[in-house]
Amino acid sequence: MDQQLKQEGYFGEFGGSFVPPELQEVLSYLSEQFYKFRDDPEFKEELRYYLSEYVGRENPLTYAERLTKAWGGPKIYLKREDLNHTGAHKINNAIGQILLAKRMGAKRIIAETGAGQHGVATATACAMFKMECIIYMGAEDTRRQALNVFRMELLGATVVPVHKGQGRLKDAVDEALDDLVRNYKNTFYLLGSAVGPHPFPTMVKHFQAIISEESKRQIVEKEGRLPDAVVACTGGGSNAIGAFAHYIDEPSVRLIGVEPDQAPSLTQGVPSIIHGFKCLVLLDEEGQPKKTYSIAAGLDYPGIGPEHSHLKVSGRAEYATVTNEEVLEAFQELSRTEGIIPALESAHAVAYAKQLAPTMSEDQIIIVNLSGRGDKDVEQVYQMLK
Ligand SMILES: *Cc1c(COP(=O)(O)O)cnc(C)c1O
């Protein structure tokens, strides 16, 4: 069984589970439970119910008519994850995992968060399902993101500042894993992106695949055919893998992930093990994960999901970078032309679509995954533009 589960956690040479034995035991059990409930009709029905009644799915695939005109090339469609409850795609995964936690009898949910967005999505789901919620957050990050800490507390969560190490996301991950090993009997670790040891990347993809399940149906309804390209930003890779999932076996559809040029894990990373799994990682001269920086906090991660690493190496997907200036420009252009203020993360995808458009023709179609709304970033952009 263990061997089989391990194989299932690989994408080419990437993925797997490189953790101490006591943690492996917990993960193997989680994996077993995930596969058991994933296809359970009642579980699926309950997930559909909450995605519809609480998250607000399905969300639209909006034809961006003015943007299409302005760019003068292919038709641009926007998949509107920004319209979900809490304003981003992260809630899809949080609801999915919490329903699984409930089935597994967990009473306590733990999570780690960097900028706070995953913490807020988790705290939201916990409030909804009456679960105790502990969010680990680097002490430095709790200072920089004080408002998100307050948001999580409003939702009933306990935010634990982590002072170890540099007091950043990595240290919060370590703390959360420690907690899991100590308390696995009643505790569920709700991971926020398509990263980490097996089964997390597979599980997060499963819950985010609803994005492309919908967009594929929607584009066929609207245009009678598949898109020519799907563009999404990549931090850990969850919105992108969700936006790609149902097109991976459609070779006519180009899949393009976009990263900040200051955190180019896929464009410049090398195979290495980080946080218990193998992926493309940005390393410094000493072979340590490089300190990255992004104006979009959600993209500030030196690794990337294992499936993206494989899609890159196998050539099925392409990955590109954009600069901060291009992102800021795209942030403003989408706001002005379509009346949609995108998250800074999502603005990376918009910025790249703008470069892609002139290379394509008017009878082609690009779907841009709008992973979240930009209200959270307005103040930061105001400071940057001043
Ligand atoms: C967290 C976040 C991201 C990056 O995470 P992925 O796992 O790469 O999707 C992108 N966009 C928004 C709006 C986010 O909140």
PDBQT file of the ligand as one rigid body, heavy atoms in Angstrom, charges set to zero:
ROOT
HETATM    1  C1  LIG A 401      -2.496  32.878  -2.797  1.00  0.00    +0.000 C 
HETATM    2  C2  LIG A 401      -2.842  33.482  -4.092  1.00  0.00    +0.000 A 
HETATM    3  C3  LIG A 401      -2.165  33.138  -5.289  1.00  0.00    +0.000 A 
HETATM    4  C4  LIG A 401      -0.992  32.236  -5.327  1.00  0.00    +0.000 C 
HETATM    5  O1  LIG A 401      -1.208  30.935  -4.906  1.00  0.00    +0.000 OA
HETATM    6  P1  LIG A 401      -1.309  29.709  -5.928  1.00  0.00    +0.000 P 
HETATM    7  O2  LIG A 401      -1.299  28.529  -5.043  1.00  0.00    +0.000 OA
HETATM    8  O3  LIG A 401      -0.125  29.768  -6.838  1.00  0.00    +0.000 OA
HETATM    9  O4  LIG A 401      -2.569  29.879  -6.681  1.00  0.00    +0.000 OA
HETATM   10  C5  LIG A 401      -2.597  33.717  -6.470  1.00  0.00    +0.000 A 
HETATM   11  N1  LIG A 401      -3.610  34.596  -6.514  1.00  0.00    +0.000 NA
HETATM   12  C6  LIG A 401      -4.280  34.959  -5.398  1.00  0.00    +0.000 A 
HETATM   13  C7  LIG A 401      -5.394  35.930  -5.506  1.00  0.00    +0.000 C 
HETATM   14  C8  LIG A 401      -3.931  34.411  -4.164  1.00  0.00    +0.000 A 
HETATM   15  O5  LIG A 401      -4.602  34.778  -3.056  1.00  0.00    +0.000 OA
ENDROOT
TORSDOF 0
